[in-house]
Amino acid sequence: MVENLFEQNILWSVLAAVFWGFAARGARKLATRPTAVSVRRRARLGLVLLCTALVVLVVRVAAALALAGAAGWLGGADYVLFGALPLVLAGAAVVALSVPAYWRVVRATRHPEAAAEGAQPPDPSMLRQLASRMGLVVPVQVGCVAAFLGAACTLHPPTPPFTLTLVVELTLLFAAAGGLVLLQQQRRTAVGAPDWRPPSRAKRMLRATAVVTTLTVLAVSGCSLAAEQSRLPGRIGGSAHQHSFDTGGGPSAGQAPLRTVDDLTGDRAGKPDRRFTLTATDRTMRLASGEKVAALAFNGQLPGPELRVRSGQLVEVTLVNRNVRDGVTLHWHGVDVPNAEDGVAGVTQDAVLPGRRHVYRFRPDRAGTFWYHSHQQSSSAVARGLFGALVVEEPEAAKDPEAVDRTVVAHAWAVDSGGGGGHGGGALSGVNGAGGTLRTAFGDDTRMRKEEVPPGTPVRLRLVNADNCPRTYLLAGAAFKVAAIDGNEVSGPTELHNARLRLAGGGRYDLTFRQPAGPVRLTVVGDANASSASHSFEGCGEDGAYGKGRVETASLLLDGGGGSEPAPAAGPLFDPLRYGTPADTPFGSSPHFDRDFHLVLGNSFGFFDGRPMVLWTINNAVYPDIPALLVKEGDLVRTTFVNRSLDDHPMHLHGHRMLVLSRNGEKATGSPWWTDTLNVAPGERYEVAFRADNPGLWMDHCHNLDHARDGMVLHLAYDGVSSPYETGRSTGNRPE
Ligand SMILES: [Cu+2]
């Protein structure tokens, strides 16, 4: 609904510009008709054109208001204020002045027909005076200016706060009106003279050419200026004074003691309980099916090895980069590690270049299913394989030796991509970044995997979606519970039958059940990303069926020894908002929020780093122009996400978990729904809360990593914390 209204706004703002352009031309030319008969004919035509333009105006304004109605004032204010309001003002003047003036011309020219019956024909200079009246021409011209301004502000809406921009826009409109009045005054004097002759054809052609050339030069230079301005600086620093901040209604920066990211490390002195080494290599690998992948791999495996630790253990991971040219880092997705261990190139460390190493140390404090991945050029690094599962078990869990505990990482591999993997993307960033044909797999296996599990065995399946798009999982053959979401235990989970599960890109669900006598089948549906072969704009699509009906699946069959294979689940979509039983949260029942942030996820036509594209924006801006969310330690923070764009955005906050408060105004009524990667689908509005209890400079970004690469990234900045690291072309650090 909202994404459709977004498209309607684009369409009707452009149509309004076209129709008002014609109406303005008609009004201006009316006085130049040579005879009373042609003036009359043109006046009638002009009136019809004007009424059509007014109808288009009404539709355009209705589209803006409908968007504000559906997405809230937050999601529609810019279109109403900049797209619709100037048009309404000009339209009112047109109805009050131009329409009656047109009508007077039509009435005054009734005489030509009467002339045959001997009546006096109207004096031509008087008629020209009448047809060039200020009230007839100028309001329509102002309407044209308003429509063009409105279209520009709809295609590329301004960033908040809106007050100043609105003042500028209205001032421009009034200035244009003033200028047009002066011009029309001159013109009226000229055409009103008895000996006035219409300009020659050559003169008209010359003038038209001059106008078209001027407009073209303006458009081209405007675009190249915008392209140039969008170029990312060679260095973008992480020090506090280089950020612009959104304070969310709280106190501004400069209250807290100064620290840098490097002060915020994990336990550096203690003896680690677990040690791992992950070595990154760039090499061609084969999937279990034999298909070739131009991979980046940890320890020669696709995906990287699963790391299993216990909560409370001190974990030390040494990252070694053997030959990944652009560098590697390790980010612990979902684990609230100390800031310096977060592994974001250019924010918490420098990218680890070939031949170098980096040591991470952290103590996971919560059992659950997590994953790790490189956060240097993550859009291509993750697509090509630099990721793996990280499972944190309870500290002293008495392990049932019979129990089955499997991590199932879903990923779409680009096979036979002819090497390189590339960064793809192109003008429309919905296009897959990996190139080649995508094959959906569990782990590295695109085929049906089979495992014998004795009936009665407790089973835990840890689903990890290591793709950009949300994916639909189907578990058939057993009633099951969703025991955990994003590494957070669900309170009071109930049994589900045939429910479909939709996991955010980067999200995790733990499913538990007892193996029945018959087989249980887990299937993941859908492509990882939009079809790379398509040139049209495609997002993630509905229910994981991406592109035009292309459905890719991977399957896991747990065989209890009897019965026949179950049909894929086709029940209702699982909804975490209402699942499980309510429980107390650390925020209380009616919390007071220290800061309130609003993030509108949208589309805009513009440039990113010099390239023209459909931008994925946050509050109409892209990195690095999105203000950082400023917090101070201890703040309770509320964030509202509104998605009025054409695609899903799995919003991932580093270093913190978010509690979902409501969706589309409906309060969460089930188990507390904690998440680190929240899929905000087109048209959805979520309110989430988190406690600012982990100081640092954190990424808050879309985990559709192609969107992030194209600028859908902002930071959560603790007051007083700065970073000695920098991103930008000349630094080698490119986190996305
Ligand atoms: Cu996104």
Residues whose N, C-alpha, C, O or C-beta is under 5 A from the ligand:
A	BS01	CU	D648 H649 P650 C702 N704 H707 M712
